[in-house]
């Protein structure tokens, strides 16, 4: 039987989601907790890979087990075993073919920029002192919609078969003393969101014009795009699945 786990985590202490040979990851911690509960080696498959230091407000993973489990008891035990910077929200049964990564139809991120120095927010938003032209940044963000090939924003030497993404949302909003960049697509390339944000910041400080985004995309060159902003301002906020994954009867 296959089950999905819904969880969140503060990424500060972890080298991303995926298991690393010589570094702690969220996947490793959750697998260890599951192995303790079920007294056997357990493995999980996540909805995607987040980089070292990136946070997640919602992510899913799946695991397989031979018999039906008590989901409420499993949630309770998982939360008792994982550290305080990981929280398990839900465990639910899905059909045996449901896949946490491949069945996701949309993923959403938010990147947070602090426009005012805040001693209590240093781990959760990127403090950027220069004034930013948000109108210009949103004009540039709008131009991203409609493009498919985002190779210029991808980390080099990545093992993907295509650089195409269906980008559906890309916009900036002022939230108190923070600027939030909201972005949604069917999939994302490695480092893509952080590279897009760094490029849009260059628009915001006048280093680039909004229309320059078109030439950067056409170049397919990472060297033409902006810098990669720090990981601690980035949050995976939502992963969407078709309702049919719960059809297991």
N, C-alpha and C positions, 0 to 999 in steps of 0.2 A: 504494500500500500504506500502511496505517496502523500506526503504532507508538505504544506508551505508554512514557513515561519515568517512573520512580519516583525521587523525590529527597527531600532534606531541606534545611533552611536555618535559619541563625541570622538572625532578622529585624531585628536591631538597625540595620544599615546601610541597610535598604530601606524604601521607602514602600509596603509591601505587595507582594502578588503581581502585581497587574494593572499593565500599562503605564500610566504617567502622562506628561503632556505635558512637565513640567519637573522630573521627579524620577526617581531610579533605582529600578527594580523588579526583582524576581526574574525575572519573565517576560522582561523585556528582556535581562537578562544571559544567560539560557539560549538565547533566540532568536539572540543574537549569536554564541554558541558554535556552535550548529547551523549557522548561515549560514557560518561560517568552515570548518567541517568539510566541508560539502557544496558550498561555493563558489556559493551561490545564496541568495536571501532566503528564510528559513524563518520560519514562524509556528507557535505552539503554543497549545493551548487547555487551561487548567488545570481541576482538579476544583472549584475555588472561589476566592473572593477572600479573602485574609487582609488585615487592616488593617495600616497602618504599624507596624512594631515587633513584630508577632506572629511567633512562631516556628512551624516545622513539622517534626515528626519524620518525617512521611510525607505526601507529596502526589503526585498523578499529573497528567500532562499528555499530550496526544496531538499528533502531527504526521503529515503525509502526505508521501510521497516516491514517485517513479515506479518504482523498482526495489528489490529486496531488499538489505538492508544487513548488514554484519558487526556484530552487536550488541555483541560483546565489544570490538571495536576502537572502536566508537562510544562505549561507556561510558568506555574509557580516555582517549580524546581529549577527551570532554566534561569529565572530571575534571581534565585537564591545563589546560583553558582557563578554566573557571569559577573564581572566587575561593575561598579556603579556607573561607568561611562558607556555601558551597553544596556538597552532596555528591550525586553521582548513584549510585544503588544498582543500577538495572536499566533495561534497554531491551528491550522485547519486542513482537513482532508481535501484532496483534489483528485482528478482522474489520473491514472497511472502514466499517461503520456504528457501531462502538463509539465512545462519546463520553465523554471524561474527566469532564465535568460532569454530563450528563444521565443517564448510566447508573449513577452511584454510588447505591447503595442505603442506605448509612449513612456517617455521619461522626462521629468522636469527637474531643473536645477534653479537655484537662486545664488547669485554672488553678491556679497554685502561689502560695501565700501563705507567706512566711517569718515565723515567730513569734519569731525571734531574729535580731538584726542580724548580717549576714554580709558582710564586705567583698568576698568573692570570689563573691557570688551576687547582686549588685545589679542585674545585667542580665537575670537569669533567674527571679526571683521577686519578688513584691510584698511588701515589708516592712511589716507592719501591727502596730503596737505594742500596742494595747488587747487585752485578753483576750477571746476569742470563745467563745460557748456553742455548741459543735459539735453537741450533741444537738438544740438548738432549730433550728439551721441545717439539719440533716438532716430534721427534721420538716417544715420549710417546703419543702425540696427535694422531698420525697415528694409534696407536694400539687401540684407541677408536672406530675407524671405523670398522664396522662388528659386534660389540657387540650390543645386543638388550636390555638387562636388566641393567638399570642404578640405581638400588635401592641404591647402596652405595653412590650416589651423591644426593639423595633425602632428603629433610627435613623430620625428623621423625614425626610420627603421622599425616600423610597427608591422605586425603580421596580419593585416586585414586584406580581404579580397576586393573591397570596394571602398572608396572614400565618399560615397553618396549617402546623404542623410536627408530625411524629410523634415525640414525645419518648419515648425508651426507657430511658435511664439518667440519673439526677441524684443524685449522692451525694458526701458529704465523707468523706475518710479522712486520718488523721494519719500522716504519713510522716517519721519523725525529728523535726526541728525545723520541718517544713513541714506546712501543711494543703493537701491536693490536692482540687480539685473535679472530678469526672469527669462528663461529660455526652455522651450519644449521641443522635442523631436522624437522620432521613432527610435533613433539610436545616436550615439555620440562616439567620436573618435577619441583616442587617448590624448589628453591635454587640451582638447578642443575648446571647452568652455573658457578655461583660463587664458588661452591664446586669443580668443575672441574678445574677452574683457580687456586684455592688455592693448589690443588694437583699437578698441573703442575709446579707451582712456587717451590714446594718442590723438584721437579726434577731439576729445573733450578739452585737451590743452592746446589745440590748434596746430599740432604737429602734422596732422593729416586733415584733409577735407572729407566730408561724408562720401562724396562720389569716388574717392580713392579706394573705397572698399571693393568696388567692382573690378578694378585693375588687380588688386591683391588676390581676389578670388580667381581671376582668370590666370594669374601667374602660376598657381598650384605650388608655390614655393613658400616653405615655412619662413625663409629668410626675409620675405617681403612683408610678412605680418608683424604684429607688435609682440612685445615681450609677454611672457607667461606670468600672470599675477600670482601672489602667494596662495598656497593651498588652503590656509585656515579661513579664508573668506567664502569658501565654496560649500554648498549644501545640496545633496540630492534630496529633493523634497517629495517626489511622488513617482511611483511606478504603476502603470495601468495595464490590466489584463482583460481579456474577454471573459464574460460571465460563464462561458461554456467550460472553463477549466474546473469548475466545481461539479460538473455532471459526471459523477462516478457510479451512479446506481446501475 
